[in-house]
């Protein structure tokens, strides 16, 4: 049985969700796998700086995070990025020695330069990098990794422009749980009323901005069924629970916290209002669910927004006040909404877990024959 080592870490939950989806896919296809958080066991200073720093800056000081993203998004970042990760390099080496994998797949860009460095010094194992955004940061760039899996041809073209060989980039879709590709025929029966169904998501960190979006939607004159997912933010859920005690004309309001039923919520919805994290976007693509984007963390999410809007998969709300006119336009213009769904369906049709498995087997075989 072939063994795959999956490397991830928790700057947001998207990288972990991709890693978990890979575990599911590999297990289904007869692989043995081991998943490791490559920062686990590192010094508290380093862990707090990377994970805590990301969560704090992304949610509270987004402009600082955005400035950091821009300053580090250049071709000089990877040669120097291994310097503060000396002990992380040793940890990854120890994990590889312990697990003895036939293939390594990483879902986080921080590990790319480390794995590139290990390749440079003799590591003889094929490595795949899963790119979890649609316009990736320069930290993803490596000339030694064997393959990239991306969510679109757009992402592939960007990597090629930055020096990655075209033959090493495979636009097979960011790995997500297989439930997002399932269709529930009963949903259409349940939706046979005159309500327009909106899914409002805050991301895993539960950004408070969605409370302003919800309050604006409650003024909408159309009949709306609004499901709000608050993620891990308990105080946000409690405040919205208080809001939901009241009754609102032509509104059905459902407030939930962290949930594993996102695929069902998406299947039931007509539109998703959310920040554009790479995994959330990919799940929406698989469900052919058009997006309205009222806010985005500056950096990779603003780049994701450009990709989505330029290709007709999403609409950017430039202010909270513009949300209701966008919603009303989609309700009144069913052809416009269906056109977005059709474009999303075309992109989703390029996603293939089977081809990810084919690529994995191909690389393992190539290295065995060296």
C-alpha positions in Angstrom: 0.0 0.0 0.0 1.4 3.4 -1.0 1.6 6.1 1.7 1.1 9.8 1.4 2.2 12.4 3.9 0.0 15.5 4.0 1.3 18.7 5.5 -0.9 21.5 6.7 -1.2 24.2 9.4 -4.0 26.4 10.9 -3.8 29.9 9.4 -7.5 29.9 8.9 -9.2 26.6 8.4 -9.1 26.4 4.6 -5.7 24.6 4.5 -6.9 22.0 7.0 -10.2 21.5 5.1 -8.2 20.8 1.9 -6.0 18.4 3.8 -9.0 16.6 5.3 -10.6 16.3 1.9 -7.3 14.7 0.6 -7.4 12.2 3.4 -10.9 11.2 2.5 -10.0 10.9 -1.2 -6.8 8.9 -0.6 -8.5 6.5 1.8 -11.3 5.9 -0.7 -8.7 5.0 -3.3 -6.7 2.6 -1.1 -3.8 4.8 0.0 -2.4 4.9 3.5 -1.9 8.5 4.7 -0.6 10.5 7.5 -1.6 14.1 8.2 0.6 16.5 10.2 0.4 20.1 11.3 4.0 21.0 10.5 4.0 23.9 13.0 2.8 21.8 15.9 5.5 21.4 18.5 7.3 24.5 17.3 8.2 27.2 19.8 5.2 29.2 21.2 6.8 32.4 19.9 6.8 31.1 16.3 3.4 29.5 16.5 1.8 32.6 18.0 3.5 34.8 15.5 2.2 32.9 12.5 -1.1 31.5 13.6 -2.1 34.0 16.2 -0.7 36.9 14.2 -2.6 35.8 11.1 -5.9 35.6 13.0 -5.4 38.9 14.8 -4.2 40.9 11.8 -6.7 39.4 9.3 -9.7 40.1 11.6 -8.7 43.2 13.5 -6.0 44.9 11.5 -6.7 43.9 7.9 -4.7 46.8 6.4 -1.6 45.7 8.3 -2.1 42.1 7.1 -2.7 43.4 3.5 0.5 45.5 3.7 2.5 42.4 4.9 0.9 40.4 2.1 2.0 42.9 -0.6 5.5 43.4 0.8 6.2 39.6 0.9 4.6 38.9 -2.4 7.8 39.0 -4.5 10.3 36.6 -5.9 12.8 37.2 -3.1 10.6 35.9 -0.3 11.3 32.2 -0.6 15.2 32.3 -0.5 14.9 34.1 2.9 11.8 32.5 4.3 13.5 29.3 5.5 15.7 31.4 7.9 13.2 31.7 10.8 12.1 28.1 10.2 15.3 26.2 11.1 13.5 24.0 13.7 10.5 23.6 11.5 12.8 22.2 8.8 14.2 19.7 11.4 10.6 18.8 12.4 9.5 18.1 8.8 12.6 16.0 8.3 11.8 14.0 11.4 8.2 13.5 10.2 9.4 12.3 6.8 11.9 9.9 8.5 9.1 8.6 10.7 6.3 8.2 8.1 8.5 7.1 5.1 6.0 8.3 2.5 5.9 7.5 -1.2 4.5 11.0 -1.8 4.2 14.3 0.0 1.3 16.7 -0.5 1.3 20.1 1.1 -1.8 22.4 1.4 0.1 25.4 2.9 2.5 27.8 1.2 4.8 28.2 4.2 6.0 24.6 3.8 6.8 25.0 0.0 10.1 26.8 0.5 11.1 24.3 3.2 10.3 21.3 1.0 12.0 23.0 -1.9 15.1 23.3 0.3 14.9 19.7 1.3 14.7 18.7 -2.4 17.7 20.8 -3.1 19.7 18.8 -0.5 18.7 15.4 -1.7 15.1 14.6 -0.7 14.1 12.0 -3.2 10.3 11.9 -2.8 7.7 13.4 -5.2 5.9 16.5 -3.8 2.6 18.1 -4.8 1.6 21.6 -3.7 -2.2 22.3 -3.4 -2.8 26.0 -4.1 -5.8 27.0 -2.0 -6.3 30.5 -3.6 -7.0 31.5 -7.1 -4.2 34.0 -7.5 -1.5 32.6 -5.2 1.2 34.3 -3.2 4.8 34.1 -4.2 5.5 31.7 -1.4 4.0 29.0 -3.5 6.6 29.3 -6.2 9.2 26.5 -6.4 11.2 25.1 -9.2 11.8 21.8 -7.5 8.3 20.6 -6.4 7.0 18.1 -8.8 3.4 19.3 -9.3 0.8 21.9 -8.4 -2.9 21.4 -8.1 -4.9 24.5 -8.7 -8.6 25.6 -8.8 -8.6 27.1 -12.3 -6.7 27.6 -15.5 -6.4 31.3 -14.3 -4.3 30.1 -11.4 -2.3 27.8 -13.7 -1.5 30.7 -16.0 -0.4 32.9 -13.1 2.0 30.2 -11.8 3.4 29.7 -15.3 4.1 33.4 -15.7 6.0 33.3 -12.4 8.3 30.6 -13.7 6.6 27.3 -12.9 6.8 24.8 -15.8 3.4 24.5 -17.5 3.7 20.7 -17.4 3.8 20.7 -13.6 0.5 22.5 -13.1 -2.8 20.7 -13.0 -6.1 22.7 -12.7 -8.0 19.8 -11.1 -9.7 21.8 -8.3 -8.9 22.6 -4.7 -9.8 19.4 -2.8 -13.1 19.6 -0.9 -15.3 17.1 0.8 -17.1 14.9 -1.6 -20.5 15.8 -0.2 -20.3 19.1 -2.1 -20.5 17.2 -5.4 -23.6 15.3 -4.3 -27.0 16.5 -5.5 -30.1 16.2 -3.2 -33.2 15.8 -5.4 -35.5 16.5 -2.4 -34.1 20.1 -2.1 -36.1 21.3 -5.1 -39.3 20.0 -3.5 -38.6 21.7 -0.2 -37.9 25.0 -2.1 -41.3 25.2 -3.7 -42.3 28.4 -2.1 -41.9 32.0 -3.0 -38.9 32.7 -0.7 -35.5 33.6 -2.1 -32.9 31.6 -0.1 -29.7 33.4 1.0 -26.8 31.7 2.8 -24.8 34.2 4.8 -21.4 32.9 6.0 -18.8 34.5 8.2 -15.8 32.2 7.6 -14.3 29.9 10.3 -13.2 32.9 12.4 -16.8 34.4 12.4 -16.2 37.9 11.1 -18.5 40.3 12.8 -19.2 42.2 9.5 -21.9 39.8 8.7 -24.2 41.3 11.4 -24.2 44.5 9.3 -25.1 42.6 6.2 -27.9 40.7 8.0 -29.4 43.9 9.3 -29.4 45.4 5.8 -31.1 42.3 4.4 -33.8 42.5 7.0 -34.9 45.8 5.3 -35.3 44.1 2.0 -38.9 44.1 0.8 -38.7 40.7 -0.9 -39.5 37.4 0.8 -36.2 36.1 2.0 -35.2 32.9 3.9 -31.8 33.8 5.4 -29.5 31.2 7.0 -26.6 32.7 8.9 -23.5 30.5 9.7 -21.4 32.2 12.5 -18.5 29.8 12.5 -16.6 29.6 15.8 -17.6 33.0 17.0 -20.0 32.3 19.9 -20.5 36.0 20.8 -21.5 36.7 17.2 -24.1 33.9 17.3 -25.4 35.1 20.7 -25.9 38.6 19.4 -27.6 37.4 16.2 -29.8 35.1 18.3 -31.1 38.1 20.1 -31.8 39.8 16.7 -33.7 36.7 15.5 -36.1 36.9 18.5 -38.0 39.6 16.7 -40.3 39.0 13.7 -39.6 40.6 10.4 -42.0 41.0 7.5 -41.4 38.5 4.7 -38.4 37.0 6.4 -37.5 33.6 7.7 -34.3 33.7 9.7 -32.1 30.8 10.9 -28.9 31.4 13.0 -26.4 28.6 13.4 -22.9 28.4 14.9 -20.2 26.1 13.7 -21.8 23.5 11.4 -20.9 20.4 9.3 -24.0 20.8 7.2 -22.6 23.5 4.9 -23.1 21.4 1.8 -26.8 21.1 2.5 -27.2 24.8 3.3 -25.5 25.6 -0.1 -27.7 23.1 -1.9 -30.8 24.8 -0.5 -29.6 28.4 -1.3 -30.0 30.6 -4.3 -27.1 32.8 -3.5 -24.2 32.9 -1.0 -23.0 36.1 0.7 -19.5 35.5 2.1 -16.0 36.6 2.2 -14.1 34.7 -0.6 -11.8 32.2 1.1 -10.4 29.7 -1.4 -12.2 26.7 0.2 -15.5 28.4 0.6 -15.4 29.6 -3.0 -14.5 26.1 -4.2 -17.4 24.6 -2.3 -19.8 27.2 -3.8 -18.4 26.4 -7.3 -19.1 22.6 -6.7 -22.6 23.6 -5.7 -23.0 26.0 -8.6 -23.9 28.7 -6.1 -23.4 32.3 -7.2 -21.7 34.6 -4.7 -22.1 38.1 -3.5 -18.9 39.4 -1.9 -19.4 42.3 0.6 -16.0 42.1 2.3 -12.7 40.4 1.8 -9.4 40.2 3.7 -6.9 42.3 1.8 -4.4 40.1 0.0 -5.4 36.7 -1.3 -9.1 37.3 -0.8 -9.2 40.5 -2.8 -7.3 38.6 -5.5 -9.9 35.8 -5.3 -12.6 38.5 -5.6 -11.1 39.8 -8.9 -11.0 36.3 -10.4 -14.6 35.5 -9.4 -16.1 38.8 -10.6 -14.1 39.0 -13.8 -15.4 35.6 -14.8 -19.0 36.1 -13.8 -19.1 33.8 -10.8 -19.7 36.5 -8.3 -20.8 40.1 -7.7 -18.8 42.5 -5.6 -20.9 44.6 -3.2 -19.0 47.9 -2.9 -20.9 48.9 0.2 -23.4 47.4 2.7 -26.1 49.6 1.1 -25.5 48.0 -2.3 -26.4 44.5 -1.1 -30.2 44.8 -1.4 -30.1 46.3 -4.9 -27.9 43.3 -6.0 -30.2 40.8 -4.3 -33.2 42.4 -5.9 -31.6 42.4 -9.3 -30.9 38.6 -9.1 -34.5 37.9 -7.9 -36.0 40.0 -10.8 -33.6 38.7 -13.4 -33.6 34.9 -13.2 -31.7 34.6 -16.5 -28.8 36.5 -14.9 -28.8 34.2 -11.9 -29.0 31.1 -14.1 -26.1 32.4 -16.2 -23.9 32.6 -13.2 -24.9 29.1 -12.2 -24.1 27.8 -15.6 -20.6 29.4 -15.6 -20.0 27.9 -12.2 -21.1 24.5 -13.4 -18.7 24.7 -16.3 -15.8 25.4 -13.9 -16.9 22.6 -11.5 -16.9 20.1 -14.4 -13.1 20.6 -14.6 -12.6 19.4 -11.0 -11.6 15.7 -10.6 -10.6 13.8 -7.6 -9.9 10.8 -9.8 -7.3 12.8 -11.7 -5.7 13.8 -8.5 -5.3 10.1 -7.7 -4.0 9.5 -11.2 -1.4 12.2 -10.7 -0.4 10.8 -7.4 0.1 7.3 -8.8 2.0 8.7 -11.8 4.5 10.6 -9.6 5.1 7.6 -7.3 5.7 5.3 -10.2 8.1 7.8 -11.9 10.2 8.0 -8.7 10.2 4.2 -8.2 11.6 3.8 -11.7 14.4 6.4 -11.3 
